[in-house]
Amino acid sequence: MDNKGLANRIIKMIGFSVIGLFFVFAGFLVFSDYFTYLPLNFRIIFAVLMASYAAFRTVAVINNSKNENHEE
């Protein structure tokens, strides 16, 4: 395996890890009692925004991965 392929796989794994962290934090924001000083409606709004961004990043990472496979 060449170094470029390995670097792309590592970057893709980091991208999916960050996406997972966004989804986990969005769930933590809504379902945890840690942020009780924020009203529930604000927590839900922030969680929806974070989950939406994570979904957008998921599509972007998958699309970028498919484009790299077609170039090779």
C-alpha positions in Angstrom: 0.0 0.0 0.0 1.3 3.4 -0.9 1.6 6.3 1.6 -1.1 8.4 -0.2 -3.6 5.6 0.3 -2.7 5.1 3.9 -2.9 8.9 4.6 -6.3 9.0 2.9 -7.6 6.2 5.0 -6.3 7.8 8.2 -7.9 11.1 7.3 -11.2 9.4 6.5 -11.1 7.6 9.9 -10.5 10.9 11.7 -13.3 12.4 9.8 -15.8 9.7 10.8 -14.5 9.9 14.4 -15.3 13.6 14.5 -18.7 13.0 13.0 -19.4 10.4 15.7 -18.3 12.9 18.4 -20.8 15.5 17.0 -23.6 12.9 17.1 -22.6 11.8 20.7 -22.4 15.4 21.9 -25.8 16.3 20.4 -27.3 13.3 22.2 -25.5 14.2 25.4 -26.7 17.8 25.1 -30.4 16.7 25.0 -30.5 13.7 27.3 -28.0 14.6 30.0 -28.6 16.5 33.2 -25.2 18.2 32.9 -26.5 21.3 31.1 -29.5 22.0 33.3 -28.6 25.7 33.3 -29.7 25.9 29.7 -33.4 25.7 28.9 -34.4 22.5 27.1 -35.6 24.3 24.0 -32.1 25.8 23.5 -30.5 22.4 24.1 -32.7 20.9 21.5 -32.0 23.6 19.0 -28.2 23.2 19.5 -28.5 19.4 19.3 -30.4 19.6 16.0 -27.9 22.0 14.5 -25.0 19.7 15.6 -26.7 16.6 14.3 -27.5 18.4 11.0 -23.9 19.4 10.7 -22.7 15.9 11.4 -25.0 14.5 8.8 -23.7 17.1 6.3 -20.1 16.1 7.1 -21.0 12.4 6.7 -22.3 13.0 3.2 -19.2 15.2 2.4 -16.8 12.6 3.6 -18.5 9.7 1.8 -18.8 11.8 -1.4 -15.1 12.8 -1.2 -14.2 9.1 -0.6 -16.2 8.1 -3.7 -14.5 10.8 -5.8 -11.1 9.6 -4.7 -11.9 6.0 -5.7 -13.0 7.1 -9.2 -9.8 9.1 -9.8 -7.6 6.1 -9.2 
